[in-house]
Amino acid sequence: MSKLKQQIKNQINSGKLPRTQKLFNKVENYKVVSFDIFDTLLKRRVNKPEDVFQLMQLDIGKEVPNFKDRRINAERKARFSSNPKEITLDDIYNNFFGLSNQQRDYCKKIELKYEKEVLVPNRPIVDLFNECIRSGKKVFIISDMYLPLSFVENILNDLNIKGYTKLYLSSDKHLTKRSGLLFDLYLKENNLDGKNCIHIGDSWKSDYKNPKSRNISAIHIPKVNNNSSKKHLGEQYLDNFIYLNEVNENMPDPYYKFGYEKFGPFLWGYVKWLHLNFKKENIKKVFFFSRDGYIMKKAYDLLYHDDIKDMYLEVSRRSLRVPVLWLNSNFENYINMISPSKLITIQSIFDGAGLDINNYKQLLIKYNFTEKSNFDRDEILENSQLKELYTELLPEILKKSKSEYKLLQQYLNQQGVSGKFAIVDIGWGGSMERYLTQTLNTLQIPHDIYGYYIGVADYYKKI
């Protein structure tokens, strides 16, 4: 295709799809409405029809090498020999040389399977279709397509596109919209006058110029692609899944939209990466740490059901930190454990030991502190009053730590936290893994921990 022709095609297919009500206003005065199917009533989750063959190649590439190029070439040969009549799927595979009859039947079956998987309703046009049915108009479907009539009918039925008067498919009638002859048959068989009819479709020639040449009004629907053509096929498929299922007008709130467009794909990619690494490291047991690990586990469970046992471990930094305080209770270690921050609040010092600051108001007064007191990390270890307060609190800290240590021991045994396993959490400091390791060492529980973390950093750049 020349550069000029491509520019013209891009211009024709540019623009935003009109709202359903605006489209209905255009067809309101017509008794008969016809719709194209592919890229009109239905969309594919791939950018180009031939991308379906690329997906198939990933599946059957070993049995049929170089499948995509050979499939495209077979269709080209079939069209060359039958023009202007439409071809069928059988015609294509009869020109797919080098296959046995069994392989041809298998490839046709797989192609229908993938076509079904990638097709989704084009919601604004399907809404228009349904509105035309509700308003009592006669609705027809007219499409150029080599796929079998029964297959297309089943797809439409499965996607709840029902109530139309008749389906005109080029592979069934052996006539095409591209030549205009399929429109002639449609008008003749139904005794229709073109001036009472309007057609809707995405092809400038087949769905706009040709019906108008038969005195049928027409609406051209832009393809409105999502501009992901330069991405890997898998990324294109994900982008199209989001784009084609998105209904921005009905999104309840921005957070739902963010989850649908951004966080969902992120979780999908993350858990796929997790599973790949679990397999690589031969990990059979995985613990997702609460609370942030909960949604990660939910996503993981949706995708994978195999011999890897994944569990939700109800632990937090506090629940792993407090039980090990008695193992090393000197003031410096305590401060380093509770917070890495430059500014350390007195609230965090109590919280770090699992103590409620509200129960120690007299103690704060005794050492000239308030509930809002805070300390610079560079100076806190030299604060004599804070050290004295800590010394006075120490018996209670040790008592609570030892009590929680026993409970933690029981919980870890109950959950089977031992041997080789992975943990999944947010962040990359590894503090929870460090506390857990310390506890398991003290309990003399053998362990081989693989830590998997996620985090966000504004200084990160993709290389």
ChimeraX attribute file (.defattr): number of C-alpha atoms within 10 A of each C-alpha:
attribute: neighborCount
match mode: 1-to-1
recipient: residues
	/A:1	6
	/A:2	7
	/A:3	8
	/A:4	9
	/A:5	10
	/A:6	11
	/A:7	12
	/A:8	12
	/A:9	13
	/A:10	14
	/A:11	11
	/A:12	16
	/A:13	18
	/A:14	14
	/A:15	13
	/A:16	11
	/A:17	14
	/A:18	13
	/A:19	12
	/A:20	16
	/A:21	12
	/A:22	11
	/A:23	16
	/A:24	17
	/A:25	9
	/A:26	12
	/A:27	21
	/A:28	16
	/A:29	12
	/A:30	15
	/A:31	16
	/A:32	21
	/A:33	24
	/A:34	26
	/A:35	25
	/A:36	25
	/A:37	24
	/A:38	20
	/A:39	20
	/A:40	23
	/A:41	24
	/A:42	22
	/A:43	20
	/A:44	23
	/A:45	24
	/A:46	25
	/A:47	19
	/A:48	11
	/A:49	14
	/A:50	14
	/A:51	17
	/A:52	20
	/A:53	22
	/A:54	19
	/A:55	19
	/A:56	20
	/A:57	19
	/A:58	11
	/A:59	12
	/A:60	17
	/A:61	14
	/A:62	10
	/A:63	12
	/A:64	16
	/A:65	11
	/A:66	13
	/A:67	20
	/A:68	20
	/A:69	13
	/A:70	17
	/A:71	20
	/A:72	14
	/A:73	16
	/A:74	19
	/A:75	20
	/A:76	13
	/A:77	15
	/A:78	21
	/A:79	18
	/A:80	11
	/A:81	11
	/A:82	12
	/A:83	12
	/A:84	14
	/A:85	19
	/A:86	23
	/A:87	25
	/A:88	21
	/A:89	17
	/A:90	16
	/A:91	18
	/A:92	22
	/A:93	20
	/A:94	16
	/A:95	18
	/A:96	20
	/A:97	13
	/A:98	10
	/A:99	15
	/A:100	10
	/A:101	11
	/A:102	8
	/A:103	14
	/A:104	18
	/A:105	14
	/A:106	12
	/A:107	20
	/A:108	15
	/A:109	11
	/A:110	16
	/A:111	18
	/A:112	15
	/A:113	12
	/A:114	14
	/A:115	19
	/A:116	16
	/A:117	13
	/A:118	18
	/A:119	19
	/A:120	20
	/A:121	22
	/A:122	18
	/A:123	18
	/A:124	18
	/A:125	25
	/A:126	19
	/A:127	18
	/A:128	19
	/A:129	25
	/A:130	17
	/A:131	16
	/A:132	23
	/A:133	17
	/A:134	10
	/A:135	10
	/A:136	10
	/A:137	19
	/A:138	17
	/A:139	23
	/A:140	20
	/A:141	20
	/A:142	23
	/A:143	25
	/A:144	23
	/A:145	21
	/A:146	20
	/A:147	20
	/A:148	16
	/A:149	18
	/A:150	10
	/A:151	13
	/A:152	19
	/A:153	14
	/A:154	13
	/A:155	18
	/A:156	18
	/A:157	12
	/A:158	11
	/A:159	13
	/A:160	12
	/A:161	18
	/A:162	14
	/A:163	15
	/A:164	18
	/A:165	12
	/A:166	14
	/A:167	20
	/A:168	23
	/A:169	26
	/A:170	25
	/A:171	20
	/A:172	19
	/A:173	15
	/A:174	17
	/A:175	23
	/A:176	27
	/A:177	25
	/A:178	20
	/A:179	16
	/A:180	18
	/A:181	17
	/A:182	24
	/A:183	24
	/A:184	17
	/A:185	15
	/A:186	18
	/A:187	15
	/A:188	11
	/A:189	8
	/A:190	9
	/A:191	9
	/A:192	13
	/A:193	13
	/A:194	19
	/A:195	14
	/A:196	14
	/A:197	22
	/A:198	25
	/A:199	25
	/A:200	25
	/A:201	26
	/A:202	23
	/A:203	23
	/A:204	17
	/A:205	16
	/A:206	21
	/A:207	26
	/A:208	21
	/A:209	18
	/A:210	22
	/A:211	24
	/A:212	18
	/A:213	11
	/A:214	15
	/A:215	14
	/A:216	20
	/A:217	21
	/A:218	23
	/A:219	20
	/A:220	20
	/A:221	24
	/A:222	21
	/A:223	19
	/A:224	14
	/A:225	17
	/A:226	13
	/A:227	11
	/A:228	16
	/A:229	13
	/A:230	8
	/A:231	11
	/A:232	9
	/A:233	17
	/A:234	11
	/A:235	15
	/A:236	20
	/A:237	20
	/A:238	16
	/A:239	20
	/A:240	22
	/A:241	17
	/A:242	18
	/A:243	15
	/A:244	20
	/A:245	14
	/A:246	15
	/A:247	12
	/A:248	11
	/A:249	6
	/A:250	8
	/A:251	12
	/A:252	9
	/A:253	9
	/A:254	10
	/A:255	11
	/A:256	12
	/A:257	17
	/A:258	11
	/A:259	13
	/A:260	16
	/A:261	16
	/A:262	12
	/A:263	14
	/A:264	15
	/A:265	15
	/A:266	13
	/A:267	18
	/A:268	16
	/A:269	11
	/A:270	17
	/A:271	20
	/A:272	16
	/A:273	11
	/A:274	16
	/A:275	16
	/A:276	12
	/A:277	13
	/A:278	19
	/A:279	11
	/A:280	9
	/A:281	12
	/A:282	12
	/A:283	18
	/A:284	15
	/A:285	19
	/A:286	23
	/A:287	21
	/A:288	25
	/A:289	22
	/A:290	19
	/A:291	15
	/A:292	13
	/A:293	20
	/A:294	18
	/A:295	13
	/A:296	21
	/A:297	21
	/A:298	14
	/A:299	17
	/A:300	20
	/A:301	13
	/A:302	10
	/A:303	12
	/A:304	13
	/A:305	10
	/A:306	9
	/A:307	9
	/A:308	15
	/A:309	12
	/A:310	20
	/A:311	16
	/A:312	19
	/A:313	20
	/A:314	15
	/A:315	18
	/A:316	13
	/A:317	17
	/A:318	15
	/A:319	20
	/A:320	22
	/A:321	26
	/A:322	25
	/A:323	27
	/A:324	21
	/A:325	22
	/A:326	18
	/A:327	13
	/A:328	11
	/A:329	15
	/A:330	14
	/A:331	15
	/A:332	12
	/A:333	11
	/A:334	19
	/A:335	18
	/A:336	11
	/A:337	17
	/A:338	19
	/A:339	15
	/A:340	11
	/A:341	10
	/A:342	10
	/A:343	13
	/A:344	18
	/A:345	18
	/A:346	19
	/A:347	17
	/A:348	16
	/A:349	20
	/A:350	18
	/A:351	15
	/A:352	22
	/A:353	23
	/A:354	18
	/A:355	17
	/A:356	11
	/A:357	16
	/A:358	11
	/A:359	9
	/A:360	14
	/A:361	12
	/A:362	12
	/A:363	15
	/A:364	18
	/A:365	11
	/A:366	11
	/A:367	13
	/A:368	11
	/A:369	17
	/A:370	14
	/A:371	14
	/A:372	8
	/A:373	12
	/A:374	16
	/A:375	15
	/A:376	12
	/A:377	17
	/A:378	9
	/A:379	8
	/A:380	16
	/A:381	14
	/A:382	10
	/A:383	10
	/A:384	11
	/A:385	13
	/A:386	20
	/A:387	16
	/A:388	12
	/A:389	15
	/A:390	17
	/A:391	14
	/A:392	12
	/A:393	16
	/A:394	17
	/A:395	12
	/A:396	12
	/A:397	22
	/A:398	20
	/A:399	13
	/A:400	18
	/A:401	22
	/A:402	17
	/A:403	12
	/A:404	19
	/A:405	22
	/A:406	11
	/A:407	11
	/A:408	19
	/A:409	16
	/A:410	12
	/A:411	15
	/A:412	17
	/A:413	11
	/A:414	9
	/A:415	13
	/A:416	12
	/A:417	22
	/A:418	15
	/A:419	12
	/A:420	15
	/A:421	22
	/A:422	21
	/A:423	21
	/A:424	24
	/A:425	22
	/A:426	18
	/A:427	13
	/A:428	13
	/A:429	11
	/A:430	14
	/A:431	14
	/A:432	22
	/A:433	18
	/A:434	13
	/A:435	21
	/A:436	23
	/A:437	18
	/A:438	16
	/A:439	21
	/A:440	17
	/A:441	12
	/A:442	11
	/A:443	11
	/A:444	9
	/A:445	15
	/A:446	13
	/A:447	14
	/A:448	11
	/A:449	18
	/A:450	15
	/A:451	16
	/A:452	17
	/A:453	15
	/A:454	10
	/A:455	9
	/A:456	9
	/A:457	6
	/A:458	5
	/A:459	5
	/A:460	7
	/A:461	6
	/A:462	3
	/A:463	3
